[in-house]
Amino acid sequence: MTKLFLILHIVAAIVAIGPVAVAASMFPPVARRALAAPGEGDSAATLGVLNRICKVYALVAIAVPMFGFAAAGVMKVTGQTWVVVSIVLTAVAAAVLGALVLPRQTALLSADTATVKGTKQLAMVTGVFNLLWVAVTVIMIVRPGSTLGH
């Protein structure tokens, strides 16, 4: 059962978090191009698609901690420091996505509130979101303090 939950946890992370990270990272430069040349090309449509990818896969990403909790429970490691830190960082990443990235994307989709400064701020919070997931990934691999690592 442990292997099944670990596989589901890892696959969910790849399938759900990967698209959000990529789409969210692509959004600011596409928004800057759209602001630089309004009405040219299909930047507005691309921004809509990128935003939709972020929203849909953010919901799908709920499976990542669910399978993670299941795997940690079966492995009896839920109280270990590396698991607790990963849970906290995952919660912070979710908060950054839900409270900062997605609302800023939505604001930039509105021509009235779109600014180059707004794209730079979005790029910064998106970078923070992605760095949080890098940290979680490293912790999941290294597992500092784990009795499982050798």
N, C-alpha and C positions, 0 to 999 in steps of 0.2 A: 504494500500500500504506500510505503514511503516513496518508492521510485515513481509511482503513478502521480502522487501529489507534487513531487518535485518536477516531473516532466510537465505537468499541467501548469504549474507556477512559472516555469521558464518559458514555455511556449506562449502563455498569456502575456508575459512581459515583452517578449519579442514582437508578437503580433499586435499588441495594444499600445505599448509605450513607444515603440519605434516609430510608427506613423505619426503620433502626436509630436514627438520630438522633431521629426523631419519637417512636417507641415508647419509647426509653430516657428521653426527656424527659417523657413522659406517666406513666411508671411511679411516680415518687416522689409526685406529688400524689394519684394514685389509691390508693396504699398508705396515705397519711395519712388519706384519707377512710375507707378500710377499717378502719384502727385506731380512728378516732373513732366509728365506728358499726358494730361487728362484727356480722355476720349480716344486716345490712340491705343491700338492693340486690344488685347482681351484681358488686361490686368484686373479689371473689376470682377470679371467672371472667375478668374483664377483665385482672387482673394476670397470670393464666396466659397469656392470648393475647398480651399485650405482651411477656412474657418469651420466648415461643416466636417471635414476630416477630424479636426481637433475636438470638436464637440462630440461626435459619434464615438471616436476611439477613447475619449476620456471616460465615457460611460462603460465601454467595453473593458477598460482598464481596471474597473472595480474587481474583476476576476483575479487580478494579480495578487492583491493582499488576501483575498479569500482563500485561494489555493496556497498562498504562503502560510497563512495561519493553520491551514489543514496540515501542511507538511511539517511545520514546526511542532504542532501538537503530536503528531505521530512519532516524530523524532525525539519528543520530550525535551525541546530546547527553548521553549517559549520565554523562559526567564533569563536566558543568557544575554549578556550585554550586547553582543553583535546583533541579536534578533531585535532587542528593544530599540537600539539605535537605528536599525533599518526601518522599524515601524514608525519611529518618530520622523525620520527623514522622508519616508513615503507620505506621511500625513502632511508634512510641510510642503512637499512637492505638489500634492493634491490641492492644498490651499493656495499655493502660488498660481497654479493653473486656473483654478476656479475663481479666485478673487482678483487676479492681476492680468494673466495672459488673455483669457477668453473675453473679459469685459473690454480690454484695450483693443483687441481685434475687432470686436463689435463696434466700438467707437470709431475706429479707423475705417470701417466699412461705410460709415456715414460721411458723405462728402462735406458736410457742415463742420465736423469736428476733426477731420483728418489733417495732421500737420507732420512735417518732417521730424520735429521734436518728439511727437507722439510715436513715430516709428522707431526712433532711437531708444525711447523708454521701453517700448515693447520688446525690442531686441535685447535690452538689458535683462528684463524680467524673464524672458524666454531662456536666456543664457543661464540664469540662476536655476530655473526649472530643470534644464538639461544637466547642469552640474550636480544638482541634488540626485538625479538618477544615476549619474556616473558614480557618485559616492556610495549610493545603495548597492550598485553592481559590484564595486570593489569590496565592500563589506561582505557581500554575499559570497564572494570568491575567497577572500582572505580569512574571514571569520575570526577576527582577533579574540583571543581568550576562549575560543571554542575547544571543547574536549574532543571534537570530531576531526580537527585539523592535525596534520602531522608535519 
